[in-house]
Amino acid sequence: MSAAPGGPAEKAGIMSGDVILAIDDTSAQDMDIYDAADRLQGPEGSSIDLTILSGADTRHVVLKRERYTLNPVRSRMCEIPGSEDSSKIGYIKLTTFNQNAAGSVKEAIKKLRENNVKAFVLDLRNNSGGLFPEGIEIAKIWMDKGVIVYICDSRGVRDIYEADGASTVAASEPLVVLVNKGTASASEILAGALKDNKRAVVYGEPTYGKGKIQSVFALSDGSGLAVTVARYETPARTDIDKVGVTPDRPLPASFPTDEDGFCSCLRDPASCNLNAARLFVRS
């Protein structure tokens, strides 16, 4: 999980990489991600007490749940000094897959093209997922053909999602995708599709590995039983839940995590150990 930009957790200083030790005095050690998500949600205006491990420090944080509109996309046009127009790069940070995600990505691409951007970087780091259909639609934005994801159960392939060119917006420009261990679920489906179809060069570290499809069955005592009914596999038949998505190339540890830092890195590649001239080269 990661703190939503502008949300109560981010305002309280909770950062990606922090560990939730307890939720309302209930240890999170044996919680799966679904149980934790259920406990974190609640009525608007209610409070929740979190025990957070930040580095070596443990602290208690009381958050007040609030409703807010999340813009899932931030974007910026970046330039490499002294380069020609063809080296203008459009940076798109996608933080979640909500109902506005695909439309926001399309709008960002449109605006960046107005600045003569000829290549794109799609940053999925610390994107913990969201709506599966939005992930499929965003893959179709970048792909004009090819398998996006297989849905498999114990009997084999149950469903296949493919790009058909009908929703394609940017299938030809060079594309880099950034991932890390906080990239999960729908983000992994998207990154895996772009990597396996050789539509993008993927940088970073292996992703989270969240590829189970579960159904919850109510029990007589009021509790629920989560049963895995299917799984996601990438176009190359990688089981996302077991291994996640392995990037094509690593990212330097000093690589920035936001649009301002990314543009600064392009202006001074040595400051973040980046070979900007080979950013879009697969090997």
C-alpha positions as CSV (number, residue, x, y, z in Angstrom):
1,M,0.0,0.0,0.0
2,S,1.0,3.6,-0.4
3,A,-0.3,6.9,0.8
4,A,-2.7,8.6,-1.7
5,P,-1.4,12.0,-2.8
6,G,-3.2,14.7,-0.8
7,G,-4.9,12.2,1.4
8,P,-5.0,12.0,5.2
9,A,-2.1,9.5,5.4
10,E,0.2,11.7,3.3
11,K,-0.7,14.8,5.2
12,A,0.3,12.9,8.4
13,G,3.7,12.2,7.0
14,I,3.2,8.5,6.2
15,M,5.4,7.6,3.3
16,S,5.9,4.7,0.9
17,G,8.2,2.2,2.6
18,D,6.7,2.8,6.0
19,V,5.3,-0.3,7.7
20,I,1.9,-0.5,9.3
21,L,2.4,-2.5,12.5
22,A,-1.1,-2.3,13.9
23,I,-4.5,-0.9,12.9
24,D,-6.6,0.2,15.9
25,D,-4.4,-1.9,18.3
26,T,-4.9,-5.0,16.1
27,S,-1.5,-6.4,14.9
28,A,-1.1,-6.3,11.2
29,Q,1.6,-8.9,11.2
30,D,-0.7,-11.7,9.9
31,M,-3.1,-9.6,7.9
32,D,-3.4,-10.0,4.2
33,I,-3.8,-6.9,2.0
34,Y,-7.5,-7.4,1.7
35,D,-8.1,-7.5,5.5
36,A,-5.9,-4.5,6.0
37,A,-7.7,-2.5,3.3
38,D,-11.1,-3.3,4.9
39,R,-9.9,-2.2,8.3
40,L,-8.5,1.1,6.9
41,Q,-11.8,2.0,5.3
42,G,-14.6,3.5,7.4
43,P,-17.3,6.3,7.6
44,E,-16.3,9.8,6.7
45,G,-15.2,11.7,9.8
46,S,-14.3,8.6,11.8
47,S,-10.8,8.1,13.2
48,I,-8.3,5.3,12.9
49,D,-5.2,4.7,15.1
50,L,-2.2,3.4,13.2
51,T,1.1,2.1,14.6
52,I,3.8,3.0,12.0
53,L,7.4,1.9,11.6
54,S,9.4,4.5,9.7
55,G,12.9,3.3,9.4
56,A,14.0,2.5,12.9
57,D,11.3,4.7,14.6
58,T,7.9,3.5,15.7
59,R,5.1,6.1,16.1
60,H,1.3,6.2,16.6
61,V,-0.7,8.2,14.1
62,V,-4.4,9.1,14.5
63,L,-6.0,9.8,11.1
64,K,-9.4,11.3,10.5
65,R,-11.1,9.7,7.5
66,E,-12.2,12.2,4.9
67,R,-13.6,12.3,1.4
68,Y,-11.5,13.9,-1.3
69,T,-11.2,13.8,-5.1
70,L,-8.0,12.0,-6.2
71,N,-6.4,13.1,-9.5
72,P,-4.6,9.9,-10.5
73,V,-2.2,11.6,-12.9
74,R,0.6,14.2,-12.7
75,S,2.6,15.0,-15.8
76,R,5.4,17.2,-17.0
77,M,7.4,17.9,-20.1
78,C,11.1,17.6,-19.6
79,E,14.1,18.5,-21.8
80,I,17.7,17.4,-22.0
81,P,19.7,20.6,-22.4
82,G,21.3,21.1,-25.8
83,S,19.2,18.4,-27.4
84,E,17.0,18.7,-30.4
85,D,13.2,18.8,-30.2
86,S,13.0,15.0,-30.6
87,S,14.5,14.5,-27.2
88,K,11.6,16.2,-25.3
89,I,10.2,13.7,-22.9
90,G,6.8,13.5,-21.4
91,Y,6.7,12.2,-17.8
92,I,3.4,10.8,-16.6
93,K,3.0,9.7,-12.9
94,L,0.0,7.4,-12.4
95,T,-0.7,7.0,-8.7
96,T,-3.9,4.8,-8.8
97,F,-6.4,3.2,-11.1
98,N,-9.6,5.0,-10.2
99,Q,-12.5,5.7,-12.5
100,N,-10.7,8.7,-14.0
101,A,-7.4,7.1,-14.7
102,A,-7.7,6.2,-18.4
103,G,-9.2,9.5,-19.3
104,S,-6.6,11.4,-17.3
105,V,-3.7,9.5,-19.0
106,K,-5.2,10.3,-22.5
107,E,-5.5,14.0,-21.5
108,A,-1.9,14.1,-20.2
109,I,-0.7,12.6,-23.5
110,K,-2.6,15.2,-25.5
111,K,-1.2,18.1,-23.5
112,L,2.3,16.8,-23.7
113,R,2.1,16.3,-27.5
114,E,1.1,20.0,-27.7
115,N,4.6,20.6,-26.4
116,N,6.1,18.5,-29.1
117,V,7.0,15.6,-26.8
118,K,8.2,12.6,-28.8
119,A,8.8,10.0,-26.1
120,F,7.1,9.1,-22.8
121,V,8.0,7.8,-19.3
122,L,5.1,6.2,-17.4
123,D,5.9,6.0,-13.7
124,L,4.0,3.2,-11.8
125,R,6.2,3.2,-8.7
126,N,4.2,2.8,-5.5
127,N,1.0,2.5,-7.5
128,S,-0.8,-0.3,-5.5
129,G,-3.5,-0.8,-8.2
130,G,-7.2,-0.1,-8.2
131,L,-9.9,-0.8,-10.9
132,F,-9.0,-3.7,-13.2
133,P,-11.0,-2.3,-16.2
134,E,-9.0,1.0,-16.0
135,G,-5.7,-1.0,-16.1
136,I,-7.0,-2.7,-19.3
137,E,-8.0,0.6,-20.9
138,I,-4.7,2.2,-20.1
139,A,-2.8,-0.7,-21.7
140,K,-5.0,-0.2,-24.8
141,I,-3.9,3.5,-24.9
142,W,-0.3,2.4,-25.4
143,M,-0.8,-0.8,-27.5
144,D,-2.5,-1.3,-30.8
145,K,-2.4,-5.1,-30.7
146,G,-1.4,-8.0,-28.5
147,V,-2.5,-9.8,-25.3
148,I,-2.8,-7.7,-22.2
149,V,-3.4,-10.3,-19.6
150,Y,-4.6,-13.9,-19.2
151,I,-7.0,-14.8,-16.4
152,C,-6.4,-18.4,-15.4
153,D,-7.9,-20.9,-13.0
154,S,-7.2,-24.5,-12.1
155,R,-8.4,-25.6,-15.6
156,G,-6.2,-23.2,-17.5
157,V,-7.0,-19.9,-19.4
158,R,-10.4,-18.6,-18.6
159,D,-10.4,-15.2,-20.2
160,I,-8.0,-13.3,-22.5
161,Y,-7.9,-9.5,-22.7
162,E,-6.3,-8.1,-25.8
163,A,-5.7,-4.7,-27.5
164,D,-7.5,-4.2,-30.8
165,G,-6.4,-0.7,-31.8
166,A,-9.8,0.9,-31.2
167,S,-8.6,2.8,-28.1
168,T,-5.0,3.4,-29.1
169,V,-3.6,6.9,-28.5
170,A,0.2,6.4,-28.3
171,A,1.3,3.1,-29.8
172,S,4.4,4.4,-31.6
173,E,6.4,6.8,-29.4
174,P,9.3,5.4,-27.4
175,L,8.1,4.4,-23.9
176,V,9.8,3.7,-20.5
177,V,7.9,2.3,-17.6
178,L,9.2,2.7,-14.0
179,V,8.3,0.1,-11.3
180,N,9.3,-0.9,-7.8
181,K,8.2,-3.2,-5.0
182,G,5.2,-0.9,-4.4
183,T,3.9,-1.5,-7.9
184,A,1.0,-4.0,-7.4
185,S,-2.1,-5.5,-8.9
186,A,-3.4,-3.5,-11.9
187,S,-0.1,-1.8,-12.2
188,E,1.6,-5.1,-12.6
189,I,-0.9,-6.1,-15.3
190,L,-0.1,-2.9,-17.2
191,A,3.7,-3.2,-16.7
192,G,3.7,-6.8,-17.7
193,A,1.6,-6.2,-20.8
194,L,3.9,-3.4,-22.0
195,K,7.0,-5.3,-21.3
196,D,6.0,-8.7,-22.8
197,N,4.7,-7.0,-26.0
198,K,8.0,-5.1,-26.2
199,R,6.0,-1.9,-26.2
200,A,8.1,-0.4,-23.4
201,V,11.4,-0.7,-21.6
202,V,10.7,-1.4,-17.9
203,Y,13.1,0.0,-15.3
204,G,13.2,-0.5,-11.6
205,E,13.0,-3.5,-9.2
206,P,10.7,-6.6,-9.2
207,T,7.1,-5.6,-8.4
208,Y,5.0,-6.6,-5.4
209,G,3.4,-9.8,-6.8
210,K,-0.3,-9.4,-6.3
211,G,-2.1,-11.5,-8.9
212,K,-4.8,-13.4,-7.1
213,I,-8.5,-13.1,-7.9
214,Q,-10.5,-13.9,-4.7
215,S,-14.1,-14.3,-3.8
216,V,-15.3,-13.7,-0.2
217,F,-17.9,-16.2,1.1
218,A,-20.0,-15.2,4.2
219,L,-19.8,-17.7,7.1
220,S,-22.5,-18.3,9.7
221,D,-20.6,-16.6,12.5
222,G,-20.5,-13.3,10.5
223,S,-17.0,-13.7,9.3
224,G,-15.9,-14.2,5.7
225,L,-13.7,-16.7,3.9
226,A,-11.5,-15.4,1.0
227,V,-11.0,-18.1,-1.6
228,T,-8.7,-17.7,-4.6
229,V,-10.7,-18.5,-7.7
230,A,-8.3,-17.3,-10.5
231,R,-5.0,-15.6,-11.1
232,Y,-3.5,-13.1,-13.5
233,E,-0.7,-14.1,-16.0
234,T,1.2,-11.8,-18.2
235,P,1.3,-12.2,-22.0
236,A,4.5,-14.3,-21.5
237,R,2.6,-16.5,-19.1
238,T,4.3,-15.2,-16.0
239,D,2.2,-15.8,-12.8
240,I,2.1,-12.3,-11.4
241,D,1.2,-13.5,-7.9
242,K,4.3,-15.7,-7.6
243,V,7.1,-13.4,-9.0
244,G,5.6,-10.1,-10.0
245,V,7.1,-8.3,-13.0
246,T,10.9,-8.4,-13.4
247,P,12.2,-5.1,-15.0
248,D,14.4,-5.1,-18.1
249,R,16.9,-2.8,-16.4
250,P,17.6,-1.6,-12.8
251,L,17.1,2.0,-11.7
252,P,19.8,3.8,-9.8
253,A,18.9,4.0,-6.1
254,S,19.2,7.8,-6.3
255,F,16.6,8.0,-9.1
256,P,13.9,10.6,-8.2
257,T,10.3,9.7,-7.4
258,D,8.4,12.8,-8.8
259,E,8.1,14.9,-11.9
260,D,10.3,17.7,-10.7
261,G,13.1,15.3,-9.7
262,F,12.8,13.5,-13.0
263,C,13.2,16.7,-15.0
264,S,16.2,17.7,-12.8
265,C,17.7,14.3,-13.5
266,L,17.5,14.7,-17.2
267,R,19.1,18.2,-17.0
268,D,21.9,16.7,-14.9
269,P,22.0,12.9,-15.6
270,A,25.3,12.4,-13.6
271,S,23.5,13.5,-10.4
272,C,21.3,10.4,-10.5
273,N,23.6,8.0,-12.3
274,L,21.4,8.0,-15.4
275,N,22.6,7.4,-19.0
276,A,19.9,9.7,-20.5
277,A,21.1,9.0,-24.1
278,R,20.2,5.3,-23.7
279,L,17.1,5.7,-21.6
280,F,14.8,4.1,-24.2
281,V,17.2,1.4,-25.3
282,R,16.2,-2.1,-24.2
283,S,19.7,-3.5,-23.7
